[in-house]
Each structure stands twice: as structure tokens, then as C-alpha cells.
Amino acid sequence: MKTASIVAAGLGLMLLAGDAYAWNLRGHMMVAATAWDQLTPQAKARASQLLRLNSDHGTWIKGIASSSRDKAAFTRAAGWPDDIKSRHDYTNDGEDPSVSDATLNIGYSDRLQHRYWHYIDLPFSTDGTALIESGAPNAETQIKLFRDTLSSPSASEEVKSYDLVWLIHMVGDVHQPLHATSRFSKKSPKGDRGGNDVKLCAKPCRDNLHAFWDDLMGNSESTTSAMSAAQKLPRAPAGSADQQDVHAWIEESFAIAKKSVYTSPVGPDNGPFKLSNRYKRSADAIAVKRIAIAGARLARLLNDAFRAPGPISSR
């Protein structure tokens, strides 16, 4: 699996492109904490059982009061698919979903990072540049696959645990507008990689549009802080959780990106641009709403998937 060609390709892409995180760790944890508070008791129990199979579980609950450990584990598990991007025992297989083993779903024995599972870049252009459609597998295909696996009577407990951790993360991913979008232009004929190529300051500054949107919830990595912050979020709009069409979630993010991300003072090229206070206030409001909606939808997805009992078998 860890062939020299895959490793080389992954290293090359790391040098050419900055990592694309949909929300940073705090944002992802806030999605998860919001979802936890809307899970049924049965779904909480089942999710907690499965998460104990992840080797990081002990780290997730370290220092947490016993009464809050299940919620803390669920909240911190949201960052695991990003955590493995920096681990030496996981192979960076690049951003190309057509690579060998891209569609694996074998549980924790899978040592690929699967970076292409984090997004689906719907393309658009304002200057007539030819578009390139996003490849598969991607966030949409994997959310659907992993959702169905959770309720499958034939899937192993380890695979379900692995899929649950990815689902907690990816539902948050697709509600970040720049993880559903790539703008094509004469400056970026292959797409701007979800805003990663749109600079917000001159070289050698590395700030970019994608990173700005990722960090809107702040940069604290405290699990308890994220849980507290999530409780202060406004509720998702009525009926949001009822929408369980994954493609509709992505289309929402895509529409927001075109209307409210790639808007003044962000111009048609790749910058650098200086964001106005008005732009920042609008982005903050959008991020808060998308986090709340993502949490509500994740909760509904898991409540549905865990409706039927499925205890962990003895090991």
C-alpha cells in the first residue's frame, strides 16, 4: 500500500499546496458538540461504544470529568481525520481521488490519509475559464457510504467506528463553503483549490481565503471550551435537520461561496486582498449559522443510523 510512488506524490503535493482544513479543530469540535446535545440517548450510547475502539480515545478523555467523558470523546473525535495528516504512520496519498485504494473502507487498518475525502469542489468561473468537475471519491460519496455502513448489519464494529469518526468530521467539512467550491479563472485554470490560492497578504505571507474561513470560530484546541462555545450558538433554523440530502448540503455551501465568499473586497484574481470589517462580520454570521446547521444535521443522521440496536460484540 505504501508504495514509493504514492509517498512521492503525496510529498510533492504537500510542497505545492497548503493543507485544506474545513473549519479548524475548534470549528469541527463545535459541530460535534452541537450534534451531541441533539442525539437521542440510544444514539449517544451507541456512538460512545464505537468511539472507544479508536486508539486515541484515552487521549480524548484525559483530564475530563467522568460525567462528561462520552461527550468530550465525541467532540474531540471530530478532529481525528485531520490529526492523521501529521502522523508518520499514515501515508499521504495526495489529493487525487483516482489513486489506488482511494475507496477503501476497511477500518483502522487503513493507513492512508485520504485527503480527498474532506471536500467536493463544485466548479464555477466568472471569466469563462473551462471548468473541471470534482473527482470521486469525495466528501459526498464518503458521507453516503459511511452513513449507510453505520446501519448495516454486516459491517464490523471496527469499520463502523472508523466511519463514525470520519462522518463526524465530514459533515462539518461540507458545511464550510470553501470545501464545496473551486473558482476557475485565467489565474487559476485548474481551480483555486477552495480559496487556498487566493491570498490575503503579499508574499511571503501565507494567509489565504480558505484559512480565513477555517479559523472563524477561533483557534483554541480545548475540548471543554469548544463544548461551552457550542452551547452558546443559536439554534439551527427550523427544519434544517430535516434536510438529509447530502448533495443539497453541498449545493447550499456552493451557493454561499459564490455569493458571500467570493465577493468584494475579494476580486476576480488571486489577490492579495485586504478583507473589510463588513466582510468579516458577514463571514462570522455565516460561519455561526453553518456550524449550527451542520450539528443539527449530523445529529439527525446519527439518530437515524443508530435507531436499530447494535451492541459491540465481545473482543
HUSUL-V481160 format. One record per residue. N is the residue number from 1. RES is the residue in one small letter. PSI is psi in degrees with one decimal (none if undefined). BURIAL is I if it has 16 or more other ideal C-beta (glycine too) atoms within 10 Angstrom, else O. Layout:
n: {N/N}
res: {RES/RES}
psi: {PSI/PSI}
burial: {BURIAL/BURIAL}
//
This chain:
n: {1/2/3/4/5/6/7/8/9/10/11/12/13/14/15/16/17/18/19/20/21/22/23/24/25/26/27/28/29/30/31/32/33/34/35/36/37/38/39/40/41/42/43/44/45/46/47/48/49/50/51/52/53/54/55/56/57/58/59/60/61/62/63/64/65/66/67/68/69/70/71/72/73/74/75/76/77/78/79/80/81/82/83/84/85/86/87/88/89/90/91/92/93/94/95/96/97/98/99/100/101/102/103/104/105/106/107/108/109/110/111/112/113/114/115/116/117/118/119/120/121/122/123/124/125/126/127/128/129/130/131/132/133/134/135/136/137/138/139/140/141/142/143/144/145/146/147/148/149/150/151/152/153/154/155/156/157/158/159/160/161/162/163/164/165/166/167/168/169/170/171/172/173/174/175/176/177/178/179/180/181/182/183/184/185/186/187/188/189/190/191/192/193/194/195/196/197/198/199/200/201/202/203/204/205/206/207/208/209/210/211/212/213/214/215/216/217/218/219/220/221/222/223/224/225/226/227/228/229/230/231/232/233/234/235/236/237/238/239/240/241/242/243/244/245/246/247/248/249/250/251/252/253/254/255/256/257/258/259/260/261/262/263/264/265/266/267/268/269/270/271/272/273/274/275/276/277/278/279/280/281/282/283/284/285/286/287/288/289/290/291/292/293/294/295/296/297/298/299/300/301/302/303/304/305/306/307/308/309/310/311/312/313/314/315}
res: {m/k/t/a/s/i/v/a/a/g/l/g/l/m/l/l/a/g/d/a/y/a/w/n/l/r/g/h/m/m/v/a/a/t/a/w/d/q/l/t/p/q/a/k/a/r/a/s/q/l/l/r/l/n/s/d/h/g/t/w/i/k/g/i/a/s/s/s/r/d/k/a/a/f/t/r/a/a/g/w/p/d/d/i/k/s/r/h/d/y/t/n/d/g/e/d/p/s/v/s/d/a/t/l/n/i/g/y/s/d/r/l/q/h/r/y/w/h/y/i/d/l/p/f/s/t/d/g/t/a/l/i/e/s/g/a/p/n/a/e/t/q/i/k/l/f/r/d/t/l/s/s/p/s/a/s/e/e/v/k/s/y/d/l/v/w/l/i/h/m/v/g/d/v/h/q/p/l/h/a/t/s/r/f/s/k/k/s/p/k/g/d/r/g/g/n/d/v/k/l/c/a/k/p/c/r/d/n/l/h/a/f/w/d/d/l/m/g/n/s/e/s/t/t/s/a/m/s/a/a/q/k/l/p/r/a/p/a/g/s/a/d/q/q/d/v/h/a/w/i/e/e/s/f/a/i/a/k/k/s/v/y/t/s/p/v/g/p/d/n/g/p/f/k/l/s/n/r/y/k/r/s/a/d/a/i/a/v/k/r/i/a/i/a/g/a/r/l/a/r/l/l/n/d/a/f/r/a/p/g/p/i/s/s/r}
psi: {-45.9/67.2/157.9/-35.2/-39.8/-44.5/-44.1/-42.3/-41.1/-42.8/-38.3/-43.1/-32.4/-36.4/-32.5/-23.6/143.0/152.9/143.4/107.1/133.4/110.1/148.5/-170.8/-42.9/-43.4/-44.2/-40.2/-34.1/-36.0/-47.8/-44.3/-38.2/-42.8/-43.6/-43.1/-10.5/6.5/149.6/158.7/-38.8/-42.3/-38.5/-44.1/-43.4/-43.3/-41.3/-39.7/-47.9/-38.6/-23.7/-14.4/-11.7/133.6/-15.0/-0.1/-42.8/-36.2/-38.9/-32.7/3.4/128.4/5.0/137.3/143.7/-33.1/-16.8/3.8/-39.9/-43.6/-40.9/-40.8/-44.9/-42.4/-48.2/-25.9/-24.0/-23.4/-4.7/-43.3/-22.0/-33.7/-41.6/-11.2/-22.0/12.6/135.6/-18.9/9.5/138.3/129.1/104.0/17.4/-167.3/4.9/111.1/-3.8/2.2/161.2/139.4/15.7/-25.9/15.8/144.4/73.3/7.8/-157.8/-5.9/-13.0/117.4/22.6/151.7/-25.5/55.1/-29.3/-8.1/-11.7/-9.8/166.6/111.6/94.9/130.4/149.4/162.1/144.8/-0.5/15.4/5.4/137.8/142.5/150.6/122.0/149.0/139.1/172.8/148.6/159.6/-171.7/-38.9/-48.5/-38.5/-36.4/-44.9/-44.4/-48.6/-36.3/-46.7/-34.0/-36.1/-33.1/4.5/132.0/-13.5/-16.3/144.7/161.8/-37.3/-42.1/-41.6/-38.1/-47.3/-45.7/-35.8/-45.5/-42.7/-40.6/-44.7/-38.1/-48.2/-29.9/-37.9/-41.8/-52.6/-5.9/-0.9/117.8/-35.0/4.7/11.2/15.3/143.9/127.5/126.6/136.8/174.7/-29.9/-26.3/72.8/-16.3/13.2/154.7/15.2/52.1/37.1/-0.8/-26.7/-3.8/109.6/145.2/5.5/164.0/157.2/144.6/13.6/141.0/8.2/139.8/169.6/-40.2/-46.9/-38.0/-46.7/-35.8/-37.2/10.0/-23.6/2.8/177.9/5.6/139.3/13.5/125.4/-46.1/-35.3/-41.2/-39.7/-40.4/-43.6/-37.5/-34.8/-17.7/-5.1/148.2/153.9/151.0/148.8/144.5/134.5/-7.3/-45.2/-23.7/-24.5/104.1/14.4/109.7/-38.7/-33.6/-36.9/-43.5/-41.7/-37.1/-48.7/-40.2/-45.7/-40.1/-41.7/-47.3/-37.1/-40.6/-10.9/-53.1/66.4/162.9/134.5/9.4/118.2/-172.1/-15.1/-155.4/19.0/-161.5/151.3/152.3/116.8/137.1/162.1/-35.5/-44.2/-43.9/-40.3/-41.8/-42.9/-41.8/-46.0/-40.7/-44.3/-45.0/-44.1/-41.6/-36.2/-45.3/-42.1/-43.1/-42.9/-43.0/-41.2/-37.3/-42.9/-45.8/-43.2/-46.7/-36.8/-41.0/-43.7/-33.1/17.5/-38.7/137.7/146.3/73.6/150.4/132.8/157.9/147.3/none}
burial: {O/O/O/O/O/I/O/O/I/I/O/O/I/O/O/O/O/O/O/I/I/I/I/I/I/I/I/I/I/I/I/I/I/I/I/I/O/I/I/O/O/O/I/I/O/I/I/I/I/I/I/O/I/I/O/I/I/O/O/I/I/O/O/I/O/O/O/O/I/I/I/I/I/I/I/I/I/I/I/I/I/I/I/I/O/O/O/O/O/I/I/I/I/I/I/O/I/O/I/O/O/I/O/O/O/O/I/O/O/I/O/I/I/I/I/I/I/I/I/I/I/I/I/I/I/O/O/O/I/O/O/O/O/I/O/O/I/I/I/I/I/I/I/O/I/I/I/O/I/I/O/O/O/O/I/O/I/I/I/I/I/I/I/I/I/I/I/I/I/I/I/I/I/I/I/I/I/I/I/I/I/I/I/I/I/O/O/I/O/O/I/I/I/I/I/I/I/I/I/I/O/O/O/O/O/O/I/I/I/I/I/I/I/I/I/I/I/O/O/O/O/O/I/I/O/I/I/O/I/I/O/O/I/O/O/I/O/O/O/I/I/O/O/O/O/I/O/O/I/I/O/I/I/I/O/I/I/I/O/O/I/I/O/O/O/I/O/O/O/I/I/O/I/O/O/O/O/O/I/O/O/O/I/O/O/I/I/I/I/I/I/I/I/I/I/I/I/I/I/I/I/I/I/O/I/I/O/O/O/I/O/O/O/O/O}
//
